[in-house]
Amino acid sequence: MPVSVAQRGDLFRIIESDGKLAKNKAGSVVDGGGHKTRSAAEAQSRAVNANKAKAKMEQGRLKNRQNRRRRNMRMRR
């Protein structure tokens, strides 16, 4: 799910599509407490979205590789 930018108080925060603050695997917020400018928050949200897309693509490649190996093992029998 892509992240977006929303203003919370006087700071711009990076949020998930459900409206909650975006967090990393460790559980801390990805924006480190918020940004003073919208442009800084948008730049970080683009970076987060790019990394999420890259991770999803890598996961798909891994699954494809595993499926090819399984198929080849079945053919060898």
Buried (B, 14 or more C-beta within 10 A) or exposed (E): EEBBBBEEEEBBBBBBEEEEBBEEEEEEBBBEEBBEEEEBBBEBBEEBBEEBEEEEEEEEEEEEEEEEEEEEEEEEE
